[in-house]
Amino acid sequence: MDLPYEYKDKLPHKEPEIKVDRAYNPFKDKNQPSWEALYTDVKDSSHEFPVNDHTTETQELFVDEQTTYHKTQQIQNKYILSTIKSGLVFIHQNRAHQRILYEDFLTKLSAQDSLQSQQLLFPVQIDFDQNDIRTLKTTVEYLMQIGFTFETIQEDHIILNGLPAGLDETRVQQFLEHVIEATQQDTLSEQDAMIDVLAQLLAGSSAVRVGQTLDPKAQEALVDNLFNCKEPHISPSGKPSFTTLTIEDIDKRL
């Protein structure tokens, strides 16, 4: 497929590597949730996230605390409650998981690593107008790096036969529309900006949702991985991912 890439000269001439998840089975009754599989990757690479001065205080809060909580509790399928020495911590499950995935994706994409791709049993066609198709062509190389595989790109539609692992098929068109919009607004004029926005969009599309039930193992994995992040206190969009309630706070209320 010979496509004009606006960013072609800005990237190393490295053939994108398509990693196929051969275990992916859309008809399996108890298919492992995609977010749970991503937890495994994140936990294995958590040591790659350096600690900076801005987050040292936050992370030190949990150095000793992490060994003290034994159980977590999901509240309203939105928050994860965990105990720490100084009191309680309430974690927003969606924002926290976005932070975990965002840092993992950003690390891999910045290193020019290709993300895992899940091959589709049946190709997916998505229609766009011609202007959007022209914009989309300038981002193809990046999209392939995060796991998209293209069967064809025509003047008014594209056909995909592979998606980033963890990206639900129902969210693909919205994801690509966000990429097109950001590109047309010139917010992706630099390679680093492109990678950052793609990491944010992919994390937002792949993270566990508010309203989704998590089993105890997944809850504990979320807590562990969040506090191994570089900036655990905020989501990629800058919203708080957790808050604490100390024993002193509780004493004042009772």
N, C-alpha and C positions, 0 to 999 in steps of 0.2 A: 504494500500500500504506500504509494508515493504521495506524501502530504506535505504542504508547506508549513514548517514550524517557525513561528515567530521567535521562539526561544532556542532554536536549534544550536546557534553558535555560543550560547551561554552555558550549555551543559557539556560535560565530558561525553565523548562519543562512546557510550557504553550501551550495548544492546540490552534492553530491558529483559530481565529474567522472569518468566512466568512460572510461579510455584503453584502447582495444582494440589488442592486438597482432595486426595483420592477417597477419603472417608466420607465426603459430603454426599448425602443421600436425601433428596427432598421428600421421599416417600416413607422414610423411616419414622415409625410412630413415636418413638422416644428419642428423637435426634438430639444430641447434646446441644444445648443453647450456644449460639455463636459467641455471646459475651463471655460464657464460662470458658470456652476454649481460648479466648483472648487473655483471660486472667493468667493462664499458664505461661504464655509468652511474656507477659508483663512481669510476672514474678521472677522469671529466669533472668530478665535483663534489668531488674531494679537497681542493681549495683552500678549500672551505667549512668545513673542520674547523679551528677555532682551536687553537693550541698553548698549554697552560697550564703553570704553573711545575712541576706535578707530573711532567710528561712531557718537559720540556725536555731534561733530562740524557739520557734514553733516546733521544730523536730526534737530539740532537747527536752521539751515538755513530755514527749512520749518515749524517751529512751528507756526509762525505768517503768513507765506506765504500761507498756505493751505486755510485759510479763505478768501483769496483775489482772487483766480481764480474762474471764473464762467463758463467758457467754455473751452473745449479742442478741438484740431483740429488734425486730422490724416493726415500725410503727406506721400504721395507715398505708403500708406498701409505698412509703415515701422516704422515711428516715430510718437509719440504723442507729440504735442506742447501744453504747458500750460503756463499761465502767473503767475508770482509771483511778489512780491513787488519790488524786485531788478531787474527784467527783464523777461527773458524767460527761460524755461527749455525744453530741447528736450530729449525725452525718447525713447530708442530703445525697441519697444514693445515685441519682442521675448526674448531678454536678461532680460528685467524687469520681464516678466511673469515667466521665468525660476527661477529667484531669489525668487519670491513670493512662487512658488510651492516647490522649493527646501527646503526652511526654514520650510515650513509647513510639508512636508514629513519627514524631518529630525527630527523635534520635535516629531512627532507621532511615528516614528520607534524607536527612542531612548527610548521612554517610553514603548516600546513593544506593542504599539497599532497596530491593523490591519487596513489597509486602505480599503476603499470601493471597492467592486468587482462588476463588471457588468456581469451577466450570459448571455451566448450566446444562441441564438435560435438553432443554429447548431454548434456542436463541430468543432474545428479547428485542423487539423493534420499538424504538422511541422516535416520535415525529418532532421535528423542529422546523422553524422557518429558515430560509436561506442565510439570513444574517447571523442567526445563532449557530448554524452549522459552520460558517466561516470562523466565528469566534472559537467554537469548540475545537476546530482543527489546530489552533495554536496551542492548545493544552493537551493534546493527545499523548505526547511523550510523558508528561507528568501523570496523566491518568493511567497509563499503562504501568507506570512505576508503582502506583498504589493498588494495582490489581485488576484494572479493567482490561479486557481483551476484546478487540473489535473484529467482527467478521467483515463489516463493510461500513463505509461512510458515504452517503449519497447527498444530493443537494437538499433534500427535505427530510431525511431520516437517517438514523444509524441503527445497526444491528449488533448487539452485544452477545458474546457467547461465554463471557466470564466476568465476574464481579469481585470487588474486594471482599475477602472473608469477613463475615460479620455484618455486611451491608445487605439489608433485606431488599428483595426485589421490588417491593412496593414503594421503596424510598429512593429508587435510583433516579427517576426523572427529576424529582425535587432536588436531589443532590447535584445533578448536572446543571440544572437551572441556576442554582446558587453559584456554581463555578463560572457559568457564562456571565451572570450578572456582575460578579466581582471582577472578571476580566474586562468587561465592557466599561466598567467604572475606573479602569486603570489602577485598581488597587493591587494588581498582581504583576506590576511592571518589572519587578526584580525577582530573581530566582528564590531568594530567601522568603520573600513575601508570598510567592506562589506556594512554597512548601508549607509555610505556616498556616495559610488559609485552608489548604487541602487537609492538613492534619486536624485543624479545628472542625471542619465540616465532616470529616470521616469519623472523628470521635463523637461528635454530636449525633450522627446518624446511627452509630453502632452501640452507643452506651445503653445500659439498662434504663428502662423508662420508669417514670413515676406511675405507680399502680401495678408494677410488676412484682410478683412474689419472689423472694430470694430464700433459698434454704440456708440453714445455719452455716454450712461450709462456704457458700458463696458470700454470705455476710462477713465472715471472718476474713476471707480473701480480700474483700473490698477494703476493710479496715487496714489490713497489713500493707496492701499495695499502695493505698493512699498516702500513708505516712512514710513510705519509701520514695515518694515523689520529691522533685526539686522544689515545687511550690504547692504543697498540699492544701493550703488554706483557701485557695480560690480556684474556680473553674476556669477553663480557657477563655470564657467571655468576661471574666473578672468578678463573678458573683461568689459570695462565700460558700464554701463546700462543707463547712462544719462550724459548730459553736460548742462551747463548753459551759457546764454548770458546776461550779465548785461547791464543796461542802459548805463553805461560808455563805454562798448564795442561797443554798437550801435552808440553812439555819435562819437567815433573815426572813424567809418566807413562812417559817413554821414557829 
